[in-house]
Each structure stands twice: as structure tokens, then as C-alpha cells.
Amino acid sequence: MIEAAKNLSTTPDGLPWDVVVVGAGPAGSSAARAAAQSGARVLLLEKAELPRYKTCGGGLIGYSRRSLPPGFEIPVRQRIDAITFTMNGTKERTKRERDGDLLVLVNRAEFDLALAKAAVDAGAVLRTGSAVASVEHDESGRALLTLVDGEQLAAGAVVGADGSASRVARYVGVRCEQVDLGLEAEIEVPPKVAAEWAHRVLIDWGPLPGSYGWVFPKGGVLTVGVISARGDGEATRKYYRDFIERLGLAEYPTVSDSGHLTRCRESDSPLSRGRVLVAGDAAGLLEPWTREGISFALRSGTLAGQSAARLAELATGAESFAAVEELGDAGYAASIEDLLGVEMRAGRKMLMLFERHPGFFHRMVTLVPMAWRMFVDFCRGKTSPAQLIGNPVARALLRTLPKRAAAKVLGSGN
């Protein structure tokens, strides 16, 4: 357990904070750690008490694992060496990998707590039970946060990492073009059922355009969920109910049952406003096809923390306005575009294709050895959506699709 600080409108030395980070998820804790390692005085705010439940499958791909702090011990619940694929419950095929570690599964409460501890170990101060009501800039140009209890915190920079319903994102003006509804349950199963799912996940290509379902085993608990485009909630809920029933899991007790929205930003959506930056879900940063967000949160959070520390070093006042804008727009935003923007554009193309031809993906990944190898490389972080689209073998496979569908993906290699 981390001992959280209380009633700190200034640092323990009575100085103003250099950086205040809102939200202690993967993006926020990464930002707080990176800013503290850059020498900044950092306050990490979290509205809940840690550890806290988070709706999330908890699958870590290779990019996520490589983005963790050096020496970070992942609180692994299960390592995955097999994936079962189905098409809305039919055409079941299981692929295995002898080397294992296709995915590492974690409980998000444990994982997020460990990340917050890493931020504290780096020098950040954690304050839980603190929800932000508003964010603005004061007359001197400093970032100013007002908490729900009325307390105000001033800082040289703020990083908003407060999730897909972020208050900080609203201030920055984040715009999202893709919103999806995810429904998920944690189901407690007996040892015999747990053994049947051990080290194996299920991916079900769903009945709705762009939808899929999953089963992620974590010992005696299975994380079971579905995701689809927001707009037809009842159809998504029906898929969710049918999915659980079809798997024979409806008879077992449900530990939690929750829903959440995932949001992907528009390509030109702002990532900063003055001394306020956004990262992770708050910025709408996730891969549009798989809706994988943990690796995007870890990477964008680290960049945001480094940029925030540099922002905090700039003097306040009108004379610093241009430098602040340049560091946010040309600095942080450009870094995000170079690292993650290209992956999001490729992911949008993959989603567009998947919405129209889910059977193509199922056939390729389960029947074509080279396609399976590329999927394995994606899970292990050896390749990315952009690299997949540019791969000569992948492009040859895509050309087996109807000409118009293939052209939409093959029109650009990035």
C-alpha cells in the first residue's frame, strides 16, 4: 500500500508544484514518474483510493511491457501461450505458441498500484481522494486546478490523464471521431473451469460491424467482455449476454459487471492548451481496431511527463507565451504524432477492413502460417499496425480481397 499525502496545496517545502498530474492510471503514473525523473516537483492526483477497480481486460502486449520502468515487476496473473478464435461462436480454431508469452494478463487494480508506486519511488507525491472540478490558467499564465472541495493548486504544468471522461480533456478541447461501448464482467469460476482456460484466451469476431469479444483468464476469475461501436447499445448488450451464455459461464457468480466508453481522437485534435497537456485515454490515444490502450497510455504518459517538466521550467507571463505554445504544439504533439499517430492511422484502416470482412481476418490468422506469425509478432511488440500494412506478405494477402476494399488499405503504406 502507498501512503498518500493529504492537504498539499504546495510541496512539503512550501514551494509551488512544478507539475500536477491528474489521474493515477498507466498514463498518469508514467507522466508523474517521467516528470519526477526530470527533476520536477510532482503531485499525482487520483480521485479514488488505491488500489481501485478498473474496467479493462488487462492484456499487456509487447509494446506495453517494453514501455514499463526499468526493473518494474509486472504483477502477472497469467501468461498466455494459446489463442482460440471464433466467428460469433462458430468456426473455432486454437493456435498455440511453444515459446509462450503472447500476452501477459494483469489485474488492473494491482498493475495501476504498482505503477503509482514506481512514480512515488521516483519522487512524485501521491494524493488520493482528490477529484478535479476545473482547470484554467491564472493571470500569470500558470496552470490552475480547482478541486471539488474548493482547494486550488497552481503548477508550472498540468498533465490530464483522467480517463475517457476527462475534465482536463474538455478544457484542452480534445475531439474524438470514434466512440465504442465496452461491456465486461469478472466471473468467478471453479477450479475445473479455470484449468480449461489456463494460459489461453478467446477472441470472438462478433456479429456487429467492428465488434469482438474476449475471455482473459486470471486464475479463478475470467474477464469476459465485448466491444462495439456506440450507437446500438441494445445490440451490444445482446451480444454480451449471448456471448456469456454460449460459453456456459452464466451460471457462475459475477464479481463485477461494468461498462465503459473508449474514444479515439480525431487526427488533428489538440493535445495541449498552454501549460496543460493530455495523455492516454484523456487524449483519445488508443489503437482503433483492437482498442488497445495500455501501451498508448504508457508511451504518451512518459512523453507528457517529460514535456511537462520542460514547460514548468519556462517563466510565466506574456513573454513566455510563444515558448509555451511551441513546446506543446511542436514538441509534445509532434512527438505523439511520430510515435503513435502513424499507428492510429494504420489501425483505422485495419478497423475499416475488419468491419466489412471479419471472415478474412479469421481465415488468415487461423489458416495462413505467415499471417499467424505476423499476429504473434504484433502481440509480442515486434511489429505494429503500420508495419503490418507495409509488410509485403500482408499486402499480398490483402490483394485477395475485393479490389475496392484492398485499395482503401493499400493506398498508403502508413
N, C-alpha and C positions, 0 to 999 in steps of 0.2 A: 504494500500500500504506500502511496506517495502522500507525504504530509503537505497539504495545500496551504498556501498563505491566505490570510484574511485581511480585509480592510487596508489595502495597499494602493492608495491613490498616487503614491510616489514610491521610489525604490527604498530599501531599508536604510540607505544613506540620506534619504530626504531629497534625492535628485529626481527630475522627471524621467520617465521611461523613454528610452530610445525607440523601442519597437514594442507595440502591443499586438499580439496575435489573438484572433477571435476564433475559438474552436480547437479542441484538442483531439481531432481525428488524425489520420495519416498526413494530410496536407498541413494542418496547423502545427502539429508536433514537429514535423520536418522543418517547417519555416522557423519555429522557435529555436530549434537546435542549430540550424544554419546561421541564424542571426546572432545567437549567443557565441557560436564558434568564431564569428567575425568580430567579436569584441563588443557587441551591443548589449545594453541593459534591457532585458527582455521580460515582458509579462505575458504569460499564456493564460487566457481566459477560457473557461469551459462552463456552460450553463448547468450541466448535470454534475453529479458526484461520480467519481471514477472508482471502480470500473462501472461502465454503463452499457446497456444493451444497444446494439446497432443492427438494423435490418441489412443483412449482407451475406452472400454465400460464403465469403471468407476464403476464396481461392487465390493463391499467390502464384502468378506466372513468373517466368524468369526475370523479366524486367523489374518486377516488384522486389524480388529477392536481391537483385544487384543494386537496387536503389536504397537499401537499408544502411544504417550507420555501420561502420567497421566494428566487428566484434559483437554485433547485435544477435542475441539468441532468439530465434523465432519460436514462439510458444506453439509448436506443431501439435495439432490434434490428429492428423493423419496424412501420410504420404501416398500419393496416387500413382499406380503403375498400369491402370486399365481404364478405358472409357467405353461405355456402352452407348451406341447411337440408335435412336428410333425415329420414325416418321409418324408423329401423332399416335404413338403406341404400337406401330407396326414396323415391319422390316428390321427387326432387332439384329444388330451386329455388334460384337465386342472386339475391340482392338487392344492388344497388350504390348507393353514395352518392357523388355527384360531389365533395362537399366533403371527403371522406375523414375520417380520424381518428375512426372509430367506436371503435376501440380502439388503444392503444399497447402493443406487446409488448416485454417486457424479459426478460433473463436474470436470475433471482433472485439469483445469486451477485454479479453486478455491481450490481444495484439495491440489495441489502442493504448491500453495502460502501459505496456512495455515501451511503446514509442514516446509517450508522455514522460516516462521515467528517463529515457535517453535525453530528452530535451532538458529536463531538470539537471541531470548529471553534467550537461554541457554548460550549465549556468543560468538557464531560464528559471523564472519564478512562476509557479503554477498557482492559479486561483480558481477554485471550482465554485459552483453555485452562483455564478455571475452571468446574467443574461444581458445582452446589449439591446438598448431601446433605439438608439440612433447614432449616426456618425456624421461628422461635418468637419469643416476646417475653421479654426478661430481667426481672429483678426490678424494675428502674426503669421498665419499660414501653417501652424501646427495642426496635426490631426487631433480631433476631439471626439471621444466616445462618451456617451451618456448611458449609464446602466439603468435597468428597470427600477432600481431603488433610488434613482436620482443622482447617485455619485457620478462625477465626471473624471475622466482620465485623459490627460494630454500626452502626446507622444510625437516623436520625430517622424514616425511612420506607423501605419497600421496594415496588417495582413488579415483579410477576411477569409476564413476557412471554415465558415459556419454552415456548411451543407447546402443542399439544393434549394432550400427556402431561405437563403441568406439575406439578412438585413443589410449587410455591407454590400452585397452584390447589387441590391436595389439602388444604393447610393452611387455606386460606380456606373450603373446603367447597363449591366450585363443583359444581353438579349440571347434567347435560345430558340433554335429552329426545330429541334426535335425533343419531344417530351414523351417519356414512356412510363407505363404503370407496371411496377413490380409487386407481386404478392408472394409472401414467403411464410413458411411455418417451420418451427423446430419441433420435430416429432420424436418422442422417446420410444425406443423400440427394445424388445427383449434381446438377450444375447444371441440367440439363433439368427434373428433377422439382421442384427448388427454384423455378424460374421459373414452373412451373404453379401453385404455391401462393402466389406472391408477392402480398402485400397482401390476401390473402383467408384467412379462417378458415372452418372447417367446424363446424357444430353438428348433431349427430345425436340426435334424440329416441329413446332406447333402448328395448329390449324389456322391461325390468323397470320396475315402478312407480316413478316419480320419477327414473329414470336418464337420463343423456345422455352423449354422447361429444364429443370436440373434437379438432381439429387446429389448432395455432397455429404458423405459420411464423416462423422466426428465421434467415433466410439459408439456410445449408447444412444446418441442423438443423430438423426438425419435432418439436414437442412434441405427442405423441399420447396421449390418455387417456380414461378413462371414470370415472363415479362413480355409485354406487347405495347404497341403504340397506344398512348392515351386517346380516348375518344369513344371507345366502345367498352366501357368498364364492365358491363354485364357479360359480354362475350369473354373477356379476360378472366372474370371470376368463374364462369362456367368451365373454361379450360383448366383453371386451377383446381376446382372441385373434382372434375373428371380425372385429372392427372393423378391426384392423391388417391382417389377411389380405384382407378385402374391399377395402380401399383400395390394395392392391398394394404395401404397404410392408414386408411380412415379409421380403423378400429383402435389405433393406439393413441395414448394421451398426447395432447399438443402442449408443449412447454410455452410456446409463443406463436402468435398468428398476427402478422402485420403487413402493411403495405407502404410503399414509398414511390415517389416520382424521381426518375432520373432525367437530367436535362443536358443536352449538347448545345454548346454555344453556336451562334452564327459566326461565320468565318471572320467577319470584321467587328465583332462585338468587343467593346473596350475591356481591358484587363486592369486598368488603373484610373484613378482620378486624383490628381495632385499627389499627396503623400499616402494615398490609400490604394492598396493592391488587393487582388483576389486570386485565390488558388483553389485547385481541386474542384469538388462539386460546386462550390460557390461561384467559380468561374465558368462552369459548364464544360469542364475538361474531362472527357472520358471517350473511350473508343465507341463510335456509333453503332457498329454491328454487334459486337459481343456485349456492349455496355460495361466493359471492364474499366473500373475507375481507380483501383488502388494504386497501380503503377503510375497513373497520371497524377494522382494526388501526391505521392511521394516525390516525384520528379518536379512537379510545378511548385510544391511547397518549399523544396530546397532552393529553387531559383528565386522564389518570392522572398524567402528569408534573407538571402544574400543581397538582393536588391533593396530590401527594406533597411538593412544595416547601412548601405551606402546612402540611401535617402536621408537617414537620420543624421548623417554627418554634414549634410548641407545646411547652411544658415537659413533661418526663417526670414520672412519679409519679401517685399516685391522683387528685390534684386535676384532672388533665388528661384523665381517662378519658372523661368526658361529652363534652368538646370533640372528642376524637379520634373517638369514635363518631359524633357529629353530622357531622363533616366527611366521614367515609367513607360513612355511610348517606344522610344528607340532602344531602350535597354531591356527591361523585363519582357515587354510584349514581343520584341524581336526574338528573344531567347526562347520564349514559349512557341513561337511560330516555327523556329528552326527545329526544335526538339519534338514538339507534339502536334503542331498544326498540320504537318505533312501526313502524320499518321491518322489524324481525324478525317482528312480529305479522302485518304485511301479507304478508311473504314466506312465512310458514307457510300462509296462506290460498291463496296462489298455488301452493305446492307441493301442497297437498291437491287443488286443482283439476287441476293438471298430472298427478298420479298417476292420476287417473280419466279424464282427457280430453286426452291428449297431442295427438291429431289436431286438436282445436280450436285449440290454440296454433299448430300448423303451418299450418293454413288461414288463421288470422287474420294472422299475421305475414308470410306469403308472398303472400296474395291480396287482403288488405284494405289499401288505401293508408294509411288513418288508423291502423291497428294497427301498420303498419311504421314510421310516423312516431313513434309512442309508443315503440316499441322503440329507434329511433335516439336519441330523447331520453333514454331510460334509459342507453344506452351512453355518451352524452356528459355524463351527470350533470345533465341539465336537468329530470329528473323522477325520482321514487323509487317503490318498490313501493306505498307508502301513497298517493302522489299518483295512481298509475295506477289503483288500485282506486277512488279517489274521482272519477276523471275521468268526466264524463257520457257521453262516447263509449264508453269502456271498459265502463261499467256497462250501456249499451245492448247492446253486443256480448255481454256475459256473460249477458244475459237470453235469448239464443238457445239457451243450454244447457238441459238438463232442469231443471225447476223446483227440485228439491231441491238439485242441485249449485250452481245460481246463488244460491240462498238462503244457502248456507253462506258464500259470499264477500260477497254484497251485504248481509248482515245488519248490517254495520257499515262505515262509510266509512274506518276507520283500522285 
